Every structure is written in structure tokens, then in C-alpha cells.
Amino acid sequence: MEQVTPIESVLKRAIEMEVQAYNLYTGAAAKTDNDPIRQRLLELAEQEKGHKAKLEDVLAGNVRWALRRSKAEPVTDLRLSDHLDGGSLDPDADYQDVLLFAARRERAAHEFYKAMAEKVDDRLVQDVFEMLATEELRHKYLLEKTYEEVVYQDF
């Protein structure tokens, strides 16, 4: 029987989270009749698919390649969704609900990857988790920026 290291276990858990997010977004996209919401959900699903691929590369030992493939630009956290009520992927959810739900999901993923980066000793794997945390924060920023541009415009 093959021995699984703690880092392999964490990476497999992270891959599972990305698959769950992908399934969540594609499932919600299939249930909505609103084309802009469907398109946003499908974009989110593709981003999660990309994260899964990076994690699989790391699991296969391609850590440096996964890091080179990513951008290390700093990201601002607008924190809009941190303070707003609502958020849902119900079939009758409006664009505001979808954006808030997705932004909160990205925040949770960001926090997960930050915590994993603090738990590992391997510097390369730590860098991968930091990179993924930054990407999740970037997704949250884009969702909140969209929220600001679309929803706040209605007020």
C-alpha cells in the first residue's frame, strides 16, 4: 500500500475543493435563465478548473512550473461582500445574489490556501499555496468590482 504524505493529503483536499467549486458553478449555470449570470458562473467554473490543473501539477511534482505559470501581482481586497447580506445560487437568484455568493466562496478558498501555506514547511509548496490564495483573492476582487460596477450603479 502506497504511503500518502501530509502534503499530498492537503493537495488532494485542495483539488477536491476545486472540483466541488467547479461543479457548484456549472450546476448553478445550468439552472439559470439569465444569460449574464450563466456566463459569469461558467467563467468562475473555468477558473476553478485552472486551479485544479495547477494543483495536479504540484501533486505530480511540477511545482516550479506551476509557480512560473502564475502571476504574482498584488491584489486589493475590496471587502464589499464581507459586509453585505444576501448571496445565493438558487435558480431564481439575481445577479447581485450570485456575485455575493461567489465572492464569499472565493474568500473562503483564499483563507483555506493561506492557512495551508502556514502549515507546510516545504518552501515551494508554501509558495504554491500563497499563489493560489492570491488567485482566489483576485477572483474575489473581480467579483466585487463587477458588483460595484453593476449593482451599485442601480442605486
C-alpha positions as CSV (number, residue, x, y, z in Angstrom):
1,M,0.0,0.0,0.0
2,E,1.3,3.4,-1.0
3,Q,2.0,5.9,1.8
4,V,0.4,9.3,1.5
5,T,2.3,12.2,2.9
6,P,0.6,15.0,4.7
7,I,1.3,17.5,1.9
8,E,-0.2,15.0,-0.7
9,S,-3.3,14.8,1.5
10,V,-3.6,18.6,1.7
11,L,-3.1,18.8,-2.1
12,K,-5.8,16.2,-2.7
13,R,-8.2,18.0,-0.4
14,A,-7.5,21.2,-2.3
15,I,-8.1,19.5,-5.6
16,E,-11.4,18.2,-4.2
17,M,-12.4,21.7,-3.2
18,E,-11.7,23.0,-6.7
19,V,-13.8,20.2,-8.2
20,Q,-16.6,21.0,-5.8
21,A,-16.5,24.7,-6.8
22,Y,-16.4,23.8,-10.5
23,N,-19.5,21.5,-10.0
24,L,-21.3,24.1,-8.0
25,Y,-20.8,26.9,-10.6
26,T,-21.6,24.7,-13.6
27,G,-24.7,23.3,-11.8
28,A,-25.9,26.8,-11.0
29,A,-25.2,28.0,-14.5
30,A,-27.3,25.2,-15.9
31,K,-30.3,26.2,-13.7
32,T,-30.4,29.9,-14.5
33,D,-32.2,31.5,-17.4
34,N,-30.3,34.7,-17.0
35,D,-27.5,34.8,-19.6
36,P,-25.1,37.3,-17.9
37,I,-25.4,35.2,-14.7
38,R,-24.8,32.0,-16.6
39,Q,-21.8,33.4,-18.3
40,R,-20.2,34.7,-15.0
41,L,-20.8,31.3,-13.4
42,L,-19.2,29.5,-16.3
43,E,-16.2,31.9,-16.1
44,L,-15.9,31.1,-12.4
45,A,-16.1,27.3,-13.2
46,E,-13.2,27.6,-15.7
47,Q,-11.1,29.5,-13.2
48,E,-11.6,26.7,-10.7
49,K,-10.7,24.1,-13.4
50,G,-7.4,26.0,-13.9
51,H,-6.7,25.9,-10.1
52,K,-7.3,22.1,-10.2
53,A,-4.8,21.8,-13.0
54,K,-2.2,23.7,-11.1
55,L,-2.7,21.6,-8.0
56,E,-2.5,18.4,-10.1
57,D,0.8,19.7,-11.5
58,V,2.1,20.3,-8.0
59,L,1.0,16.9,-6.9
60,A,2.8,15.4,-9.9
61,G,6.0,17.2,-8.8
62,N,5.8,20.1,-11.2
63,V,5.9,22.8,-8.5
64,R,8.3,25.3,-10.2
65,W,6.3,25.1,-13.5
66,A,3.0,25.8,-11.7
67,L,4.6,28.8,-10.0
68,R,6.0,30.2,-13.2
69,R,2.6,29.8,-14.9
70,S,1.1,32.2,-12.4
71,K,1.2,35.9,-12.0
72,A,2.4,37.3,-8.7
73,E,0.7,40.7,-8.8
74,P,-0.5,42.1,-5.5
75,V,-4.3,42.2,-5.2
76,T,-6.5,44.6,-3.3
77,D,-9.3,43.2,-1.2
78,L,-12.3,45.5,-1.6
79,R,-14.1,43.7,1.2
80,L,-17.6,44.5,-0.2
81,S,-19.0,41.1,0.2
82,D,-17.6,40.8,3.7
83,H,-20.2,43.4,4.9
84,L,-23.3,42.8,2.7
85,D,-26.2,40.5,3.3
86,G,-27.5,38.0,0.7
87,G,-25.9,35.7,-1.7
88,S,-27.3,32.6,-3.3
89,L,-27.1,30.3,-6.3
90,D,-30.7,29.4,-6.2
91,P,-32.3,29.2,-9.6
92,D,-34.2,32.4,-9.0
93,A,-31.2,34.3,-7.6
94,D,-30.5,37.6,-9.2
95,Y,-27.1,38.8,-10.4
96,Q,-26.4,40.5,-7.0
97,D,-27.0,37.3,-5.1
98,V,-24.7,35.3,-7.5
99,L,-21.9,37.8,-7.2
100,L,-22.1,37.9,-3.4
101,F,-22.2,34.1,-3.1
102,A,-19.3,33.7,-5.4
103,A,-17.2,36.4,-3.7
104,R,-17.8,34.8,-0.3
105,R,-16.8,31.4,-1.8
106,E,-13.6,32.9,-3.2
107,R,-12.9,34.5,0.2
108,A,-13.3,31.1,1.9
109,A,-10.9,29.5,-0.6
110,H,-8.4,32.3,-0.1
111,E,-8.5,31.7,3.7
112,F,-8.1,28.0,3.2
113,Y,-5.0,28.4,1.0
114,K,-3.5,31.0,3.3
115,A,-3.9,28.5,6.2
116,M,-2.4,25.7,4.2
117,A,0.6,27.9,3.4
118,E,1.2,28.4,7.1
119,K,1.0,24.7,7.9
120,V,3.7,23.4,5.4
121,D,7.5,23.5,5.8
122,D,8.4,23.0,2.1
123,R,9.0,26.5,0.7
124,L,8.0,25.6,-2.8
125,V,4.7,24.1,-1.7
126,Q,4.2,27.1,0.5
127,D,4.7,29.3,-2.5
128,V,2.1,27.4,-4.4
129,F,-0.5,27.8,-1.7
130,E,0.3,31.5,-1.4
131,M,-0.1,31.8,-5.2
132,L,-3.5,30.0,-5.1
133,A,-4.6,32.2,-2.2
134,T,-3.7,35.3,-4.2
135,E,-5.6,34.0,-7.2
136,E,-8.7,33.4,-5.1
137,L,-8.4,36.9,-3.7
138,R,-8.0,38.2,-7.3
139,H,-11.3,36.4,-8.2
140,K,-13.0,37.9,-5.2
141,Y,-11.7,41.3,-6.3
142,L,-13.1,40.8,-9.8
143,L,-16.4,39.7,-8.5
144,E,-16.6,42.6,-6.1
145,K,-15.5,45.1,-8.8
146,T,-18.3,43.7,-11.0
147,Y,-20.7,44.1,-8.1
148,E,-19.6,47.7,-7.6
149,E,-19.9,48.5,-11.3
150,V,-23.3,46.7,-11.9
151,V,-25.2,46.6,-8.7
152,Y,-24.1,49.9,-7.2
153,Q,-25.0,51.6,-10.5
154,D,-28.6,50.8,-9.8
155,F,-28.7,52.8,-6.6
